Amino acid sequence: MNRTLQEKYSQSPHSPGVYLMKDAGGKIIYVGKAKDLKKRLASYFISKQDPGTKTAALIGMIDDFDLVITASDHEAFILESNLIKEHNPKYNVLLKDGKNYPLLRIDMNETYPGIQRVRKIKNDHAHYFGPYSSSLSVKRTLKQIQKIFKLRKCRNAQFKNRSRPCLNYQIKACLGVCCNEVAESEYKKQVKDAILFLRGKSRQVVKRLGDEMKAHADVQEFEKAAQVRDIVFAIKNIMEKQVVVCSDMEDRDVMGLAWDKTKAVVAVMMVRSGLLVDTVHYALDLGFKAPDEVLCAFVDQYYKKTQDVPAFVLLNQEIESKGEIGEYLSHRRGKKTVVHCPVRGDKKRLVNLAVVNASRELEKILLKEEEALASLVLLKTLMGMENLPQRIECFDNSNISGQDPVSSMVVFTNGRPDKSAYRKYIIRDIEFQDDYAYMYQVLQRRFSKTQAVWPDLLVVDGGKGQLGMAIAVLKDLGIDQSFALAGLAKKDKAKGEVFDKIYVPGRSNPLNTGQAQKALYLLQQVRDEAHRFAITFQRKRREKRGLVSILDSIPGIGPAKKKMLLIRFKGIENMKKTSLEELSSLPGITGKTAKILLDRLNG
């Protein structure tokens, strides 16, 4: 330890607080909390025990540290969480944003609340449900909600501008509140039942609906009673398919951690009213943390990203901040939440089941990594590379007859998609369709960035021609080609070709991939991902251009008047049929503007 660190350590207080480790560049690489800062720092700087390989590596990177003293352990817990979120330290366990896990959203502040599928929780006082384990799980839940409660699925913009009910109303999966007169109180009663259902309180819904059905029958409203009866049957049918795991009907989140040398998986089993609602898996990098520290960091960050806090959180390992987390969750929930590590009984059985789920998911992840590594080794041999192609970049173009040309760059790191490194490019100043010119421009823009990280392998979609563009760009920019190049061309079925072709510089014929099919399949996966990404981006550009309304070209009509006209007439077609007098009578629309508008619409 250098002298500066020794001096700072010796001056450290025996107080609760947070410490921020920095590297030689002054960047925060690790944030931790402690009940006693001096004792905790001693484990880094003067511990007589072997710190272990991972901790030793972290210590070797520490050049400086800062301390923030807090009044209590709880304050240190909150501050650590906020600082991790703010600085995103490299060596903390970080739970990714959860955008890969879909949620459902209902905003009770709306007159007729809809149910929407979203990817992120906002601070908007709406109800959020989830996260769900997959898109299939969300679709299944949405289908159940629509079948039973018939809430609207359309977004607010669609809902306000509808002139007639959509297909969901036609198939009796929506009440059609966009066009039909439905009492707000009756609709919101349905919404409240749907919220209870999504929270796993199906028995409460069945009991309330049973009372309602009896009330209708008592006053001989048999048709309404039959409708309620059908809803009750539908809910009971769903409940019969759910697994009962607790007899006490309490709400619980059961978390099991499984880990290997570098990877960890936490399985979260969501138990509501005794029923297993869903199981979601989260993959994490162990970093420099011990398993119990990983679980502690996960629990802290997980409940920052979900609104649904249960009465009990069951863990398979004891964690240091159990008391602080329990206090925080109790405050969030408004009632006491217990964080517990059971050692026997039914709760222990549930925790063990979560660990089994986590272990199976970890095995799948490790198997995929092994398969990816085997493909990389084959690709390295096939391409004659000195090192493994750990970073593969692939470029592809997309346009329709020269309109809205775009390009995409996708990155695979260690054989897996690295979506945070993906990039989109809008092709500029090329007025004619020319795929070679597009490729030259986008590669020139990519490799003009001298501070950028170079790939180990650069792949272009299109074979020899596009490969020639890549070679030309690198030559024109004076870049020493320290990485491999490849052009991937599709097979020509007319010539009897069976496999796609890989072209490399200095060779007229494609590489022989007969003994390296896994390597070819990996490049095909990379190319197909670049193609998907480019097409998706190009489609959005095209749709955006198509949304430019004819109203935008009329002088005197700005965004506010455009919105007013579209809401008033429910679309352009109805606007065409209106009279000059009606248009002129609208606020802010002069006779001259109305005449120009009708001329443009009909001419």
C-alpha positions in Angstrom: 0.0 0.0 0.0 1.4 3.4 -0.9 2.1 6.1 1.7 -0.9 8.2 0.8 -3.4 5.3 1.2 -1.7 4.4 4.5 -2.1 7.9 5.9 -5.7 8.1 4.8 -6.4 4.7 6.3 -4.9 5.7 9.6 -7.1 8.8 9.8 -10.3 6.8 9.0 -13.0 7.0 11.7 -14.8 4.1 13.6 -18.1 5.4 12.1 -20.8 4.1 9.8 -20.5 5.3 6.2 -19.6 4.6 2.6 -16.2 4.3 1.0 -15.5 4.9 -2.7 -12.4 3.2 -4.2 -10.7 5.0 -7.2 -8.2 3.9 -9.8 -5.2 5.8 -11.0 -7.4 7.9 -13.4 -9.6 9.0 -10.5 -12.5 6.9 -11.7 -14.7 5.3 -9.0 -14.4 1.5 -9.5 -16.0 0.2 -6.3 -18.5 1.5 -3.7 -19.1 -0.2 -0.4 -20.7 0.5 3.0 -19.7 -0.4 6.5 -20.9 -0.1 10.1 -17.3 0.7 11.0 -15.3 2.2 8.2 -11.9 1.7 9.8 -12.5 -2.0 10.4 -13.8 -2.5 6.9 -10.8 -0.7 5.3 -8.5 -2.8 7.4 -9.7 -5.8 5.4 -8.3 -4.2 2.3 -5.2 -2.6 3.5 -3.8 -4.3 6.6 -5.5 -7.7 6.8 -3.1 -10.5 7.7 -5.2 -13.1 6.0 -4.9 -14.0 2.4 -7.5 -11.7 0.7 -8.1 -14.2 -2.2 -7.3 -13.7 -5.9 -10.3 -11.5 -6.7 -9.9 -9.1 -3.7 -6.2 -9.0 -4.3 -6.8 -7.9 -7.9 -9.1 -5.2 -6.8 -6.7 -3.9 -4.1 -4.0 -3.7 -6.8 -6.2 -1.3 -8.8 -6.9 1.0 -5.9 -5.0 4.3 -6.1 -7.1 6.4 -3.8 -10.4 6.3 -1.8 -12.9 8.7 -0.4 -15.1 8.4 2.7 -18.6 9.6 3.4 -19.6 9.4 7.1 -23.3 8.8 7.8 -25.4 9.1 11.0 -26.5 5.5 10.9 -26.2 2.1 9.2 -29.5 2.7 7.5 -28.3 6.0 6.0 -25.1 4.2 4.8 -27.3 1.6 3.2 -29.4 4.1 1.3 -26.3 6.2 0.3 -24.4 3.2 -1.0 -27.4 2.3 -3.2 -27.6 5.8 -4.6 -23.9 6.1 -5.3 -23.8 2.7 -7.1 -26.7 3.9 -9.3 -25.0 7.3 -10.0 -21.4 6.1 -10.7 -22.1 2.6 -12.1 -18.8 1.2 -10.6 -17.0 -1.4 -12.6 -16.5 -3.9 -9.8 -19.9 -3.7 -8.0 -22.5 -6.2 -8.6 -24.9 -4.5 -11.0 -28.5 -5.6 -11.7 -29.1 -4.5 -15.2 -32.0 -2.3 -16.0 -34.6 -5.0 -16.3 -35.8 -3.7 -19.7 -35.5 -7.3 -20.9 -38.2 -8.2 -18.4 -41.7 -6.9 -19.4 -44.1 -5.4 -17.0 -47.8 -4.4 -17.1 -49.0 -0.9 -16.2 -52.4 0.5 -15.1 -52.8 4.2 -14.4 -55.9 4.8 -12.1 -55.6 8.6 -12.7 -57.1 8.1 -16.2 -60.8 8.2 -16.7 -60.9 4.8 -18.4 -57.6 3.2 -17.4 -56.0 0.9 -19.9 -53.6 -2.0 -19.4 -50.3 -1.5 -21.2 -47.1 -3.6 -21.6 -44.0 -1.6 -20.7 -40.3 -2.2 -20.1 -39.5 0.4 -17.4 -41.1 1.7 -14.2 -41.6 5.4 -14.1 -42.3 7.6 -11.2 -45.8 8.4 -12.4 -47.9 7.0 -9.5 -49.3 4.2 -11.9 -49.6 0.6 -10.8 -46.9 -1.7 -12.2 -47.0 -5.5 -12.2 -44.1 -7.8 -12.8 -41.4 -8.3 -13.9 -42.6 -11.3 -15.9 -40.2 -14.1 -16.9 -40.9 -13.7 -20.6 -42.9 -12.1 -23.3 -45.0 -15.3 -23.5 -45.8 -15.0 -19.9 -47.0 -11.4 -20.4 -49.1 -12.3 -23.5 -50.7 -15.1 -21.5 -51.6 -12.8 -18.6 -52.9 -10.0 -21.0 -55.0 -12.6 -22.7 -56.5 -13.7 -19.4 -57.2 -10.1 -18.3 -58.9 -9.2 -21.6 -61.0 -12.4 -21.5 -62.1 -11.8 -18.0 -62.2 -8.1 -17.3 -62.3 -6.7 -20.9 -60.1 -3.6 -20.3 -58.8 -1.6 -23.1 -55.3 -2.3 -24.5 -54.9 0.6 -26.9 -52.6 3.4 -26.0 -54.0 6.8 -25.0 -53.3 8.4 -28.4 -55.2 5.7 -30.2 -58.0 5.7 -27.6 -58.7 9.5 -28.0 -58.7 9.4 -31.8 -60.9 6.3 -32.4 -64.0 6.8 -34.4 -65.3 3.2 -34.1 -64.4 0.3 -31.8 -61.4 -1.9 -32.7 -61.3 -5.6 -33.3 -61.0 -6.4 -29.5 -64.5 -5.1 -29.1 -65.7 -7.2 -32.0 -64.4 -10.3 -30.4 -65.8 -9.3 -27.0 -62.3 -8.8 -25.5 -63.0 -5.1 -24.7 -65.9 -3.0 -23.5 -65.3 -0.5 -26.2 -65.2 2.5 -24.0 -63.6 4.5 -26.8 -67.0 4.7 -28.5 -69.7 3.2 -26.2 -71.2 4.8 -23.2 -69.8 2.9 -20.2 -70.2 4.3 -16.7 -66.8 5.3 -15.3 -67.6 3.8 -11.9 -68.5 0.4 -13.5 -65.4 0.4 -15.6 -63.1 1.2 -12.7 -64.7 -1.6 -10.7 -63.5 -3.9 -13.4 -60.1 -2.3 -13.2 -59.8 -2.7 -9.5 -60.7 -6.4 -9.8 -58.0 -6.8 -12.5 -55.5 -5.2 -10.2 -56.3 -7.6 -7.4 -56.1 -10.5 -9.9 -52.6 -9.3 -11.1 -51.5 -9.1 -7.4 -52.5 -12.7 -6.9 -55.6 -11.9 -4.9 -57.9 -14.0 -7.1 -59.8 -15.4 -4.1 -60.8 -11.9 -3.0 -62.1 -11.2 -6.5 -64.1 -14.4 -6.6 -65.6 -13.6 -3.2 -66.7 -10.1 -4.3 -68.0 -11.3 -7.6 -69.9 -14.1 -5.9 -71.7 -11.6 -3.7 -72.4 -9.4 -6.7 -73.8 -12.4 -8.6 -76.1 -13.3 -5.7 -77.3 -9.6 -5.5 -78.2 -9.6 -9.2 -80.1 -12.9 -8.8 -82.0 -11.7 -5.8 -83.5 -8.8 -7.9 -84.1 -11.2 -10.8 -81.4 -9.6 -13.0 -80.5 -13.0 -14.3 -78.6 -11.9 -17.4 -76.2 -9.8 -15.4 -75.9 -12.6 -12.8 -74.9 -15.0 -15.7 -72.2 -12.6 -16.9 -70.7 -12.4 -13.5 -70.9 -16.1 -13.1 -68.9 -16.6 -16.4 -66.2 -14.3 -15.0 -66.1 -16.3 -11.7 -65.8 -19.6 -13.7 -62.9 -18.1 -15.8 -61.0 -17.0 -12.7 -61.5 -20.3 -11.0 -60.3 -22.1 -14.1 -57.0 -20.1 -14.0 -56.6 -20.7 -10.3 -56.9 -24.4 -10.7 -53.9 -24.4 -13.1 -51.7 -22.5 -10.6 -49.5 -24.4 -8.1 -50.3 -24.0 -4.4 -47.0 -23.8 -2.6 -48.0 -22.3 0.8 -51.0 -23.2 2.9 -51.0 -19.9 4.9 -51.9 -17.8 1.8 -49.1 -15.2 2.6 -47.4 -13.2 -0.1 -43.7 -14.1 -0.4 -40.7 -13.5 -2.7 -38.5 -16.6 -2.5 -34.9 -16.0 -3.7 -32.3 -18.6 -4.4 -28.7 -17.9 -5.4 -26.5 -20.4 -7.4 -23.0 -19.4 -8.4 -19.9 -20.7 -10.2 -16.4 -19.1 -10.5 -17.5 -16.0 -12.4 -21.3 -16.2 -12.9 -24.2 -16.2 -10.5 -28.0 -16.6 -11.0 -30.7 -15.5 -8.7 -34.1 -17.2 -9.1 -37.0 -15.1 -7.8 -40.2 -17.2 -7.1 -43.2 -14.8 -6.7 -45.7 -16.4 -4.4 -49.0 -14.5 -4.0 -51.8 -15.7 -1.7 -50.1 -19.1 -1.5 -49.9 -19.5 -5.3 -46.8 -19.6 -7.4 -47.4 -16.8 -9.9 -44.1 -16.7 -11.8 -40.4 -17.4 -11.6 -37.8 -15.0 -13.0 -34.1 -15.6 -13.3 -31.4 -12.9 -13.1 -27.9 -13.6 -14.3 -25.1 -11.6 -12.6 -21.3 -11.4 -12.8 -19.7 -12.3 -9.4 -17.0 -9.6 -9.8 -15.1 -9.3 -6.5 -18.0 -10.2 -4.3 -18.6 -13.2 -2.2 -21.9 -15.0 -2.8 -23.7 -13.5 0.3 -22.6 -10.0 -0.9 -23.9 -10.7 -4.4 -27.3 -11.7 -2.9 -27.4 -8.6 -0.6 -26.6 -6.3 -3.6 -29.3 -8.1 -5.7 -32.0 -7.8 -3.1 -31.2 -4.1 -2.6 -31.3 -3.3 -6.3 -34.2 -5.6 -7.2 -36.7 -3.7 -5.0 -35.6 -0.4 -6.5 -37.0 -1.7 -9.8 -40.4 -3.2 -8.7 -43.4 -1.8 -6.9 -44.6 -5.2 -5.6 -43.3 -5.7 -2.1 -44.5 -8.8 -0.3 -44.9 -9.5 3.4 -41.9 -11.9 3.4 -38.6 -12.1 1.5 -37.0 -15.6 1.9 -33.3 -16.0 1.1 -31.1 -19.1 0.9 -28.2 -17.2 2.5 -27.8 -14.8 5.4 -26.9 -11.2 4.2 -25.2 -8.4 6.1 -27.8 -5.7 5.5 -30.9 -7.8 6.3 -32.1 -5.4 8.9 -31.7 -2.3 6.8 -33.3 -3.9 3.7 -36.3 -5.1 5.9 -36.7 -1.6 7.3 -36.6 0.0 3.8 -39.1 -2.5 2.4 -41.4 -2.0 5.3 -41.4 1.7 4.7 -42.1 1.1 1.0 -45.0 -1.3 1.7 -46.5 0.6 4.6 -46.6 -2.6 6.6 -43.9 -4.8 8.1 -41.8 -6.8 5.6 -39.6 -9.6 7.0 -36.3 -10.6 5.3 -35.5 -14.1 6.5 -33.2 -17.0 5.8 -35.1 -20.1 7.0 -33.4 -23.2 8.2 -36.2 -25.7 8.4 -39.8 -26.4 7.5 -41.9 -25.4 4.5 -40.1 -22.1 4.1 -36.8 -23.9 3.8 -38.4 -26.2 1.2 -39.4 -23.2 -0.9 -35.9 -21.7 -0.7 -34.3 -25.0 -1.8 -36.7 -25.1 -4.7 -35.6 -21.6 -5.7 -31.9 -22.7 -5.5 -32.7 -25.7 -7.8 -34.3 -23.3 -10.3 -31.3 -21.0 -10.1 -28.9 -23.9 -10.6 -30.6 -25.1 -13.7 -30.6 -21.7 -15.2 -26.9 -21.3 -14.4 -26.2 -24.6 -16.1 -27.9 -23.4 -19.2 -25.9 -20.1 -19.2 -22.6 -21.9 -18.7 -23.4 -24.4 -21.4 -24.2 -21.6 -23.8 -20.8 -20.0 -22.9 -19.0 -23.2 -23.6 -20.7 -23.6 -27.0 -19.9 -20.0 -27.9 -16.2 -20.5 -26.9 -16.0 -23.7 -29.0 -17.4 -21.7 -32.0 -14.8 -18.9 -31.4 -12.0 -21.4 -31.3 -13.1 -22.9 -34.7 -13.5 -19.4 -36.2 -10.0 -18.5 -35.0 -8.6 -21.6 -36.7 -10.7 -21.1 -39.9 -9.6 -17.4 -40.2 -6.0 -18.1 -39.4 -6.1 -15.6 -36.5 -3.5 -15.4 -33.7 -6.1 -14.7 -31.0 -9.7 -15.5 -30.3 -12.2 -13.1 -32.0 -13.6 -11.9 -28.7 -15.1 -8.8 -30.3 -16.8 -9.3 -33.6 -18.4 -6.3 -35.4 -20.8 -6.7 -38.3 -22.2 -4.0 -40.6 -25.3 -4.2 -42.8 -27.3 -1.7 -44.9 -31.0 -1.3 -45.4 -33.1 0.8 -47.7 -36.2 0.6 -50.0 -35.4 1.8 -53.5 -32.8 4.3 -52.1 -35.3 5.8 -49.6 -34.3 6.2 -46.0 -31.0 4.4 -46.3 -29.5 3.3 -42.9 -26.7 1.1 -41.6 -26.3 -1.0 -38.5 -23.4 -2.1 -36.5 -23.8 -5.1 -34.1 -21.2 -6.4 -31.7 -20.8 -9.9 -30.4 -18.5 -10.2 -27.3 -17.2 -13.7 -26.5 -19.8 -15.1 -29.0 -22.8 -13.4 -27.4 -24.7 -10.3 -28.5 -23.5 -7.1 -26.7 -26.5 -4.9 -27.3 -25.0 -1.9 -25.4 -22.4 -1.6 -28.1 -24.8 -1.7 -31.1 -24.8 1.5 -33.2 -27.2 2.9 -35.8 -26.1 5.1 -38.8 -28.2 7.3 -41.1 -26.7 7.4 -44.5 -26.1 11.1 -45.5 -25.6 13.0 -48.8 -26.0 10.0 -51.2 -29.0 10.7 -53.4 -28.9 7.4 -55.4 -29.1 3.8 -54.3 -25.6 2.4 -54.0 -24.9 -0.3 -51.4 -21.2 0.0 -51.9 -21.3 3.8 -51.3 -23.4 3.2 -48.2 -20.9 0.7 -46.8 -17.9 2.9 -47.5 -19.5 5.8 -45.7 -20.5 4.0 -42.6 -17.2 2.2 -42.3 -15.4 5.5 -42.8 -17.4 7.1 -40.0 -16.9 4.1 -37.7 -13.1 3.9 -38.2 -12.4 7.6 -38.2 -12.9 7.5 -34.4 -9.3 7.1 -33.3 -10.1 6.5 -29.7 -12.5 3.7 -30.4 -11.9 0.1 -29.5 -11.1 -1.9 -32.6 -12.7 -5.3 -33.2 -10.8 -8.6 -33.4 -12.9 -9.4 -36.5 -14.8 -7.1 -38.8 -17.6 -8.7 -40.9 -19.5 -7.1 -43.7 -22.6 -8.5 -45.3 -22.4 -8.8 -49.0 -19.4 -10.9 -50.0 -16.4 -9.8 -52.2 -17.7 -6.3 -53.2 -18.5 -5.1 -49.7 -15.2 -6.7 -48.4 -13.4 -4.6 -51.0 -15.1 -1.5 -49.5 -13.8 -2.4 -46.1 -10.3 -2.8 -47.3 -10.5 0.5 -49.2 -11.7 2.4 -46.1 -8.9 1.0 -43.9 -6.3 1.9 -46.6 -7.7 5.4 -47.1 -7.7 6.1 -43.4 -4.2 4.7 -43.0 -5.3 2.2 -40.4 -2.9 -0.7 -39.7 -5.0 -3.7 -40.2 -4.4 -5.4 -36.8 -7.7 -7.2 -37.0 -9.2 -9.8 -39.3 -11.7 -9.0 -42.1 -14.4 -11.2 -43.6 -17.3 -10.8 -46.1 -20.2 -13.0 -45.7 -22.2 -13.8 -48.9 -25.4 -15.9 -49.1 -25.3 -19.2 -50.9 -26.4 -19.3 -54.6 -29.0 -22.1 -54.7 -29.1 -21.9 -58.6 -25.4 -23.0 -58.6 -26.1 -25.8 -56.1 -24.3 -24.1 -53.2 -25.2 -25.6 -49.8 -23.6 -23.2 -47.4 -23.1 -19.4 -47.2 -19.6 -18.2 -48.2 -16.9 -16.5 -46.2 -14.5 -14.3 -48.2 -11.2 -13.0 -46.8 -8.7 -10.5 -48.2 -6.1 -11.9 -50.7 -8.2 -15.0 -51.6 -10.5 -15.2 -54.6 -12.4 -18.3 -53.4 -14.4 -18.6 -50.3 -13.0 -20.4 -47.2 -13.8 -24.1 -46.9 -16.2 -24.4 -44.0 -16.9 -28.1 -44.3 -15.1 -28.9 -41.1 -16.0 -25.7 -39.3 -19.8 -25.4 -39.5 -20.1 -24.0 -36.0 -17.8 -21.1 -37.0 -20.0 -20.4 -40.1 -23.2 -20.6 -38.0 -21.7 -18.1 -35.6 -21.0 -15.6 -38.4 -24.5 -16.2 -39.8 -26.0 -15.4 -36.4 -24.0 -12.2 -36.3 -25.0 -11.3 -39.9 -28.7 -12.1 -39.2 -28.6 -9.9 -36.1 -27.1 -7.0 -38.1 -29.8 -7.5 -40.8 -32.6 -7.5 -38.2 -31.2 -4.4 -36.5 -30.8 -2.5 -39.7 -34.3 -3.4 -41.0 -35.9 -2.5 -37.7 -34.2 0.9 -37.7 -35.1 1.5 -41.4 -38.7 0.6 -40.8 -38.9 3.1 -37.9 -37.4 5.8 -40.1 -39.9 5.1 -42.8 -42.8 5.1 -40.4 -41.7 8.4 -38.9 -41.6 9.9 -42.4 -45.0 8.5 -43.1 -46.4 10.1 -40.0 -45.7 13.6 -41.3 -49.2 14.9 -41.8 -50.4 17.0 -44.7 -51.4 19.4 -42.0 -47.7 20.2 -41.3 -47.4 21.8 -44.8 -50.3 24.3 -44.3 -49.3 27.8 -43.1 -51.1 28.9 -39.9 -51.5 25.4 -38.6 -49.1 24.5 -35.8 -48.9 21.6 -33.4 -51.7 22.8 -31.2 -54.2 23.4 -34.0 -53.1 20.2 -35.7 -53.9 18.2 -32.5 -57.2 20.1 -32.1 -58.3 19.2 -35.7 -57.4 15.6 -35.4 -59.2 15.2 -32.1 -62.3 17.1 -33.5 -62.6 15.1 -36.7 -61.0 11.8 -35.7 -58.7 11.7 -38.7 -58.0 13.2 -42.1 -60.8 11.3 -43.9 -63.6 12.9 -41.8 -61.8 16.3 -42.2 -62.1 16.1 -46.0 -65.9 15.8 -45.7 -66.5 18.8 -43.6 -67.7 22.2 -44.9 -65.7 25.5 -45.1 -68.1 27.1 -42.6 -67.6 24.4 -40.0 -63.8 24.6 -40.3 -63.9 28.4 -40.1 -66.0 28.3 -36.9 -63.2 26.4 -35.1 -61.1 28.5 -32.7 -57.9 29.8 -34.4 -58.9 28.7 -37.9 -59.5 31.7 -40.2 -61.5 31.5 -43.4 -58.3 31.7 -45.5 -56.7 28.9 -43.6 -59.8 26.8 -43.8 -60.0 27.2 -47.6 -56.3 26.3 -48.0 -56.8 23.3 -45.8 -59.8 22.0 -47.8 -58.0 22.6 -51.1 -55.0 20.6 -49.9 -57.0 17.8 -48.5 -59.1 17.3 -51.6 -56.7 18.3 -54.2 
